[in-house]
Amino acid sequence: MFPQENHSNGYQHQQGYSHRERVRRGTCRSRASTSSHSHSVRVYDQPRPPCTDFDVAYFHSYAHLGIHQEMIKHQSFIAGKVVVDVGCGTGILSIFCAQAGAKRVYAIDASDIALQANEVVKANNLSDVVVVLHGRVEDVEINEEVDVIISEWMGYMLLYESMLGSVINARDRWLKPGGLILPSSSTLYMAPVTHTDRYSDSVDFWRNVYGIDMSAMVSLAKQCAFEEPSVETITGENVLTWPHVVKYIDSYSVTIQELESVTAKFKFNSMMRAPLHGFAFWFDVEFNGHAIPSTNYHSTTSFVDNHQMNGSQRKRRTNPNEALVLSTAPEDPPTHWQQTLIYFYDPIELEQDQLIEGLVTLSQSKENARFMNIHLEYTSGGRSYVKESVMR
């Protein structure tokens, strides 16, 4: 989730990727030798996990790129600029930038998909603009400052196995003072949810199976269904309160150290009478086309306090001069990020206006740097609970 400063490329170099990372990043391994491509792609050798059948799913997940394209192709800040695309994948964002008139684009990816990205660049006659660098952000070399950094770095629950560490590294190595980062900011939210159908399908089914009492299976069924976080799609009808900000991230000032452990206190009042089945997490990212003045670059000032009230404070674009917002909220159109649900083993029956308060901590697992530990403490109706979960 939160790579260390010396290993923050977003395509973690450990042998063996999670299913999510393979599908999300498209880390398909080419069978061709890297030497045969050395005339067109700069290769930085490192261990490679094997290719899997799941990797093809990557190529069906482009719908979310529309907002990047709208920002890049309709804003003058790309024209004539030097751009870095962190975790370029198939190179589509790099090509958007080249089409928008970028002076030069450095497309960086540590996986072998960089080889295919280079073929895509050549097929579109953009090799004179787009330079594909096959290696980790920490290892590749760019011998000039850059004006813009772009990256589709977001992971599930925003931070799980994200490439944000790579963006931070690229920012600190190459971005000019006053340069632009897209996305410019991001916000992780949480809210209590009710999901009776999901609970019933996973647990209550076992109480009577074709007339047979299999309730002895209920405890195991709960563990199997709810021990780990679940990435799924819910709707606004499942959400019991306004959401709460867990973490606001300013792309210009965030550090790797502050992401190693994120803790937020929360307080909710249920807007209805319903069973509380768990908490949902989702995020927004903002694409602000205005470069930060050099005097404010790496400023530690944050507007998170202005966003702590509720999710209705999310900034929406009302005219072309305002920031674009990509939202993965339940009430917005579904994305491949969906929402991340932390379910309780047993629901809590809530009355309208009942208070739910506690804290959540997200931290890098010591067991495996790619895993994220989720610690929830919550109190409601005079009882206190703790839920520990690991996102693997």
N, C-alpha and C positions, 0 to 999 in steps of 0.2 A: 504493500500500500504506500508506504512512505520510504522511498529508497534513501539510503545514506548518501552523503554528498559525493562520495567517490564512485557510487554505483547507481546513479539516478538517471538511467536512460529510458525508463518506461517499458522497454523490452528486456526484462530482467535476465541477467546472464546465467542464472542458475539452470542446471539441467532439469528439464521438465516444467512445462507451463500448466497452469490451471486450465480447465475447460473454458472458463470465461475469457481468459487472456488469449487463448488460441482463436476463439470465435470473434472477440471484439477487435483484436489487432490485426487479424489476418496474417499470422506469422507462418505462412506456408513456406516450406524449405525447398528451394530449387534443387533439381538433380544435377544441373549444369555446374561445372567447376567454375570457381570464381575467376580463375586465371583467364578463361576464354572471354571474360567481360572486362578485363582490366583496362582495355583501351578506352572505355566509355564510363565506367563507374569506379570511383575510388573506394577500395576495399580495405577495411580495418579488421583483421582477423580476430575471431573470438569463438568460443564454443557455441554450437547451435543445437537447440532441441530438435527432435525429429518432427517431420511433417505428419499431420493427422487428417483424417477425413472430416473432422469438424471445421477445419480451416476454411472450407469453401463457403461456410455461412457468412464469412466476412463480406463477400462480394454481393450480398443481398441486403446490406445495411447502410445504403447511401442516402436514404431519404433525409436524414438529419443534416446533411451537408448543404441543403438549400439555403439555410440562413448564412452560412459562410460565404456562399456564392453571391448572395444578395449584398452582403457587406463589402466583399472584395471587388465585385464588378461594377458597383455603383458609387464608389468613393475614390476621390482623387489621390488619397494618401498612398496608394500602391504604385501609381504611375511614376516611373523614374527612380524607384526606391530599390534598395537591397533587402531581400526578404529571406528569413530562415523558416522552413517548415519542419517542426520537430515531430518526429514519428510520422513521416510522410505517407506510409502505407503504399497504396497504388499510385500516389502522386497527384491525385485529383485536385487537392487544394493548391499545390504548386503550379499546376496548369492554370487554374483560375487566376492566380496572381500574374502569371506570364501573359495571359490574355488581357489582363487589366493594365498591362504596360509596365510591369516591373522591369527594372534595369537588369537584375540578376536574382535568381532564386536558388538557395541552397536547400535541397530536399534531403533530410537526414533520416535514416532508418537503420536499426541494428539487425533487423531480420533479413533473410534472403529475398523478401518481397521487394527490396530495393532494386534487385536485378530486373524484376518485371516492371517496376516503376520507370526504370531507365528506358526499357523498350517502349513503354507508353509515351514517354517524353519524345523519343525519336520518331514514333509513329505520327506524332502531332507536330513534327518539324520545329521543336522548341529546344533542341539541344544547345543552341547558342545562348539560351537564357537560363535554362534550368540545369543545375549541376547536382547530380545525385551522389550523395556521400553515404557509403555503406559502412556503418559502424555506430558506436555509441556516441552520444553527444560529448561525453568526457574525452573521447579519443580522437574524434575527427578534428581537422584544422580548417579554420576559415581565416584568411589573412586580411581581413578588413572588418570594420565595424558595420553593423547592420541597422537598418531603419525600422524594420518590422519583424516581429516574431509571431507566427501563427501556429496553432496546434489544436487538434481535436484530442485533447489529453484526458478527458473526463472518463472515469470508471464508474462502475455501479456504486450507488451511494456516494457519488462524486469522487471519493478518495480511495476506494478499494482498487488497488493495483493501477492507479492512475499514472499518467506520465508527467504529473506536475513537477516532480523533482527534476526532470529533464528540461522542462521549460525554465525553471529557476536557474539551472546551470547555464543554459544558453543565454538567458538574460544577463547573468553576471559576467559571462565571458565576452559577449559580442554586442549587446544592444547599446546604441548611442544614447547619451543623456537626452531625454526628451523623445526617445523612440516610442514605438507603438507595440502593444502586445494584444493579440486577439486569441481567445476572449480576454477582456480587460478585467473582469471580476466574476466571481461565482459565489453562490450562497447555498448552503445545505440546510434543509428544513426537516422538522419532524412534527408528527401529530398523532394523537391516539386514534385508533380505528376500531370499528366493529365489522366483523365479517362472518356472519352466522353460517352462510353456505359453505365457506371454506372449512370452518371448524367442524361442521356436521359431516361433510364429505370425508374428512380425514380421521375423525374420532367416532362420532355417533354411529357410523356405519357398522362398527364392530359390536355394538350392543345386541344386534339381532341380524344375523346373516342367514337368510332363507329359513327363518324360524329357529335357528340354532343360537343359543346364548354363547357368544364369543367375547363377552365383556372382559375376560381375563387378558385379552389382547389390547385393551384400551391404553394401559400405561405405556406399552411398547409403541403403540400407534402414535401417541402424543410425542414420544421421544423422536421417532422417525420423522414426523411431520413438522415439529416445531423446535427441535434442538438448534438447528442452524438457521441463519437468515434465509428468507425466501425472496427471490426476485420474480415479481409478478405484476400484473396490471390490476389496479383497483380504480374505482371512480370516486367522484366527490361525495357520493352518497355514503361511502364507507367512513368518511372522515368526521370525527365527532366534535372538533373544535377548530378554531383558527390555528394555523401552524406556528411553530416557534423556530427561530434561527439557531441552529447548532453552531455553524461556523460561516463567517463571511471572509472571503479570500480576495485580497487585492493583488492582482498579478504583478504589480510593480513593486510591492514591498514584502510579500510573503517570503518566509525563509523555510528551509527544509526542517530546521530544528523545531519550529512552532507546530509543525504537522506531525511530529513523532507521537504526540499525545494531545488530543483535543477533548476538552471537558466543557459541558454546558449544563447549567441548571435550567429547569423548566417548571412551568406552572400553567395548568389548563383548567378550564371549567367546562364540563360536558354541556353541549347545547341540546342534548336530548336524553331521554331515558333509553338505555340500550346496554347490551353486554360489551365490555371492553375486552377485545381479543388481543391487542398488542399495539405496537407503534409502527408507523410508516415513515420512511425517509425518502426525500426526493430533492432535486436541486434545480436552480436556474443558473444560466451563465449569460453574461452581458457582453455585447460587442459594441464598445464605445469607440467611434471613429476619430476621436480627438486625442492626439498625443498629449501625454502628461508633460507640462513644462519642466525643464531640467531642474529648476529650483525645488520641485516637488518630487523628483524621481527618488524612489526608495524611501519615501516618507513613511513614517510609522503611524500616521494618522488614519483612523478607520471610521467609517460611518455606521459601524455595526449597531451602535446604540439606537440609531434611527430606524433600524430594521427589526428590533426585538419585539415590537408590538404584535404584529400578526402578518400572515402571508399576503394580506391585501395590499401591503406596502410594496410588493414587487413592482419594479418599474416596467411599465408597458410603453411601447413605442406609439406615439400619437402623431408624429410627423417625421418625414425623412431625415431631419437633422438630429433626431434623438436616437438613443442607443437601441439596437436590436436586442431582444431577449429570447433565448431558447429556454423553454421551461419543460421539465419532466413532471410537473404537478399532476395529480389525479384528475383535475378538472380540465386539463389541456389535452390536445391530441396525443395519443400514445407514441412513445419513441422506443427504440430498442433498449434503452436504459430501464424502462418501466419504472417501478418503485421497489424499494427494498423493505420487506416486512419482518419485524421481530415479533413473533407470536409468543403468547404466554401458554403454559401448559393447561391452565384453567382460566376461564374468563372471569372478569369482575363485573358484577351487576351494578351499573351506574344509574343514579337518579339524575334528572335534569339539574344542571348547575353544580353537580358534584365536583369537588376539587380533586385534581390529580397533579401531584408535584413530585419532583425528584431531580436526578441528574443522570447524564449519559457521558460515558468516556469512550472514545475511539482511540486505539493505540496499536502500534506495530507489534506484531507477535514476536516474542523471543524464540519461539519454536521454529518459525519460518518467516522471513522478512516479507514474504508476499501475503501472509495472512493478516487479518485485522481482528483484534479483540474488541468486542463490544460489551461494555459493562453498563447495566441499567439498574438504578435504584429508584423505586417509585413507591409513593404512599397514596392511598385512597380509602375513604370510608373507615379511617382509624386503623388500618392495617398496612404494614410495610412489606415490600417484596424486593427481591434481587433476581435479576436474570443475566446470566453470563452466556455469551454466544461468540462463536468464531466464524468469520467469513473466510472460507478457504478457496 
